[in-house]
Structures are given as structure tokens and as C-alpha cells.
């Protein structure tokens, strides 16, 4: 079953948006897919420090 998605408006500094666009282009994916992948990586249980 496909994952449910929601639209979310996000304000970014221009430079950060450009960096994300370049990274997405290098990986041949959309800006949205790049941001989702980075957020998933960042929130991965292996990366979250335990108290």
C-alpha cells in the first residue's frame, strides 16, 4: 500500500534550497524526495541519542 502523504509548506533560506536542489539533481530525484530522505535519515532510531 502506498504511503499516505501530506503537503507541508516550508520556508528555507535561499542558499539551503539551492544546496538541496543540487543534491537532488546529483541523486536524480525531486527536491521533495531529497528532503524526505534527509529527514528520514536524521530521525532514524540509530541516529537518535538515548538519554
Secondary structure, DSSP 4 states (H G I P E B T S, - for coil): -PPP---------HHHHHHHHHHHHHTT--HHHHHHHHHHHHT-GGGSPP-
